[in-house]
Amino acid sequence: METKIQRWGNSLGLRIPKSFAAEAHVEAGSTVDIAMENGEILVRPLRRHKCDLASLVRAISVKNLHDAVETGAPVGREAW
């Protein structure tokens, strides 16, 4: 598909056709990575992994569990 790069303030902007945006699962406000590879501009959507506490806790294992860390005596009104 052919499109034009347009001025946007001091920068340049590229409009992404609706069908391309839908296929790439991006929308207004999506974060993308823009890179140069072999003289070509590549735009890739960034996928953020959504985590929740339960899945993070399930991932704790003997291999990735660290030892206790000594933080010193209480300094104030902490209840130990």
C-alpha positions as CSV (number, residue, x, y, z in Angstrom):
1,M,0.0,0.0,0.0
2,E,1.3,3.4,-0.9
3,T,1.0,6.3,1.5
4,K,2.7,9.7,2.1
5,I,4.8,10.9,5.0
6,Q,3.5,14.3,6.2
7,R,4.9,17.1,8.4
8,W,3.9,17.0,12.0
9,G,5.4,20.1,13.8
10,N,9.1,19.8,13.4
11,S,8.9,16.0,12.8
12,L,7.4,13.8,10.1
13,G,4.4,11.5,10.6
14,L,3.2,8.4,8.9
15,R,-0.5,7.5,8.8
16,I,-1.2,3.8,9.3
17,P,-4.2,2.5,7.4
18,K,-7.0,1.1,9.6
19,S,-6.7,-2.4,8.1
20,F,-2.9,-2.4,8.9
21,A,-3.5,-1.1,12.5
22,A,-6.2,-3.8,13.1
23,E,-3.9,-6.6,11.8
24,A,-1.0,-5.3,14.0
25,H,-3.3,-4.8,17.0
26,V,-2.4,-1.2,17.4
27,E,-4.6,1.8,18.1
28,A,-4.2,5.5,18.9
29,G,-1.8,5.8,21.9
30,S,-0.1,2.4,21.3
31,T,3.6,2.3,21.9
32,V,5.8,1.3,18.9
33,D,9.5,0.7,18.3
34,I,11.0,2.5,15.3
35,A,14.3,1.3,14.0
36,M,16.6,1.5,11.0
37,E,17.7,-1.8,9.4
38,N,19.7,-1.8,6.2
39,G,18.4,1.7,5.2
40,E,14.8,0.8,5.8
41,I,12.5,2.2,8.5
42,L,10.8,-0.5,10.6
43,V,7.9,0.2,12.9
44,R,7.0,-2.6,15.3
45,P,4.3,-2.6,18.0
46,L,5.6,-3.1,21.6
47,R,3.8,-5.7,23.5
48,R,3.8,-5.1,27.2
49,H,3.3,-8.2,29.3
50,K,0.5,-7.6,31.8
51,C,1.3,-9.3,35.1
52,D,-0.8,-9.9,38.2
53,L,0.5,-10.8,41.7
54,A,-0.9,-14.4,41.5
55,S,1.0,-15.3,38.4
56,L,4.2,-13.7,39.7
57,V,3.9,-15.7,43.0
58,R,3.3,-18.9,41.0
59,A,6.5,-18.3,39.2
60,I,8.6,-18.4,42.5
61,S,10.7,-21.5,42.7
62,V,13.6,-22.8,44.7
63,K,15.9,-21.8,41.8
64,N,14.9,-18.1,41.7
65,L,14.2,-17.5,45.4
66,H,16.9,-15.4,47.0
67,D,18.2,-15.7,50.6
68,A,16.9,-13.4,53.3
69,V,18.4,-10.0,53.4
70,E,19.5,-8.5,56.8
71,T,18.3,-4.9,57.1
72,G,19.4,-4.2,60.6
73,A,17.5,-3.5,63.8
74,P,14.2,-1.7,63.9
75,V,14.5,2.1,63.6
76,G,11.3,3.7,64.8
77,R,8.0,2.0,65.5
78,E,8.2,-1.0,63.3
79,A,6.7,-4.2,64.7
80,W,9.0,-7.2,64.2
